[in-house]
Amino acid sequence: MGEHNTSVEHNTPQPAPKAAAVVVPLLGLIAVIVGVMVAWTNQSASFGWFAYAPLSDKVFLADGAVMVSQGTQIGLAVTVLGLLVLAFWAGLAMGRRR
């Protein structure tokens, strides 16, 4: 054969990264950022309550009660979804390398 066709050297081109390999982690990262921003901006939940018990001589206090608004719950759910997408993508990428 000629000098350019040696059997030892094989120049195989590496496949170009697929669009899903770039889009999926990008969407996961965007979901995490949006979820954190939504959860952070909807922190306050104003509420009020009282209890009337004239015969018990006890004071009813709500110490340690935490109320989470619906916007905060949605933001946290989107954040968790984005983290799950990133974890799935990372596991898939590590599995392909082996």
C-alpha positions as CSV (number, residue, x, y, z in Angstrom):
1,M,0.0,0.0,0.0
2,G,1.0,3.6,-0.1
3,E,2.7,5.6,2.6
4,H,-0.6,7.3,3.6
5,N,-2.5,4.0,4.1
6,T,-0.7,2.3,7.0
7,S,-2.6,-0.3,9.0
8,V,-1.4,0.9,12.3
9,E,-2.8,4.4,12.1
10,H,-6.6,4.8,11.9
11,N,-7.8,8.4,12.0
12,T,-11.5,7.9,12.9
13,P,-13.3,11.2,13.3
14,Q,-15.0,11.6,16.7
15,P,-18.8,12.0,16.4
16,A,-20.1,15.5,17.0
17,P,-22.1,16.0,20.2
18,K,-25.8,15.5,19.7
19,A,-28.2,18.3,20.3
20,A,-29.8,16.4,23.2
21,A,-26.4,16.2,25.0
22,V,-26.3,20.0,25.1
23,V,-30.0,20.8,25.4
24,V,-31.0,18.4,28.3
25,P,-28.5,19.7,30.9
26,L,-29.1,23.3,29.8
27,L,-32.9,22.8,30.4
28,G,-32.2,21.2,33.7
29,L,-30.0,24.1,34.8
30,I,-32.6,26.6,33.6
31,A,-35.3,24.7,35.6
32,V,-33.1,24.8,38.7
33,I,-32.5,28.6,38.4
34,V,-36.1,29.4,37.6
35,G,-37.3,27.2,40.5
36,V,-35.0,28.9,43.0
37,M,-36.0,32.3,41.8
38,V,-39.7,31.5,42.1
39,A,-39.3,30.0,45.6
40,W,-37.1,32.9,46.7
41,T,-39.6,35.6,45.6
42,N,-42.7,33.9,47.1
43,Q,-41.4,33.5,50.6
44,S,-43.9,35.4,52.5
45,A,-47.3,33.9,53.3
46,S,-49.4,36.2,55.4
47,F,-52.0,34.5,57.5
48,G,-53.7,35.0,60.8
49,W,-55.7,32.9,63.2
50,F,-57.0,32.9,66.7
51,A,-58.5,30.4,69.1
52,Y,-61.2,31.0,71.6
53,A,-61.5,28.6,74.5
54,P,-63.0,30.4,77.5
55,L,-63.0,27.4,79.9
56,S,-59.5,26.1,79.5
57,D,-57.4,28.9,80.9
58,K,-54.7,28.1,78.3
59,V,-53.1,30.4,75.8
60,F,-53.0,29.0,72.3
61,L,-49.8,30.0,70.5
62,A,-48.5,28.8,67.1
63,D,-44.8,28.6,67.9
64,G,-42.8,26.8,65.3
65,A,-45.6,26.7,62.7
66,V,-44.3,27.2,59.2
67,M,-46.5,28.1,56.4
68,V,-45.2,27.7,52.8
69,S,-47.0,29.5,50.1
70,Q,-48.2,27.8,46.9
71,G,-45.7,29.8,44.8
72,T,-42.8,28.6,47.0
73,Q,-44.0,25.0,46.7
74,I,-44.2,25.3,42.9
75,G,-40.7,26.9,42.8
76,L,-39.3,24.1,45.0
77,A,-41.0,21.4,42.8
78,V,-39.4,22.9,39.6
79,T,-36.0,23.0,41.4
80,V,-36.3,19.4,42.3
81,L,-37.4,18.5,38.8
82,G,-34.4,20.3,37.3
83,L,-32.0,18.6,39.7
84,L,-33.5,15.2,38.8
85,V,-33.0,16.0,35.1
86,L,-29.3,17.0,35.8
87,A,-28.7,13.8,37.9
88,F,-30.2,11.6,35.1
89,W,-28.1,13.3,32.5
90,A,-24.9,13.0,34.6
91,G,-25.6,9.3,35.2
92,L,-26.3,8.7,31.5
93,A,-23.1,10.6,30.5
94,M,-21.0,8.6,33.0
95,G,-22.5,5.3,31.7
96,R,-21.6,6.2,28.1
97,R,-18.0,6.8,28.9
98,R,-17.5,3.2,30.0
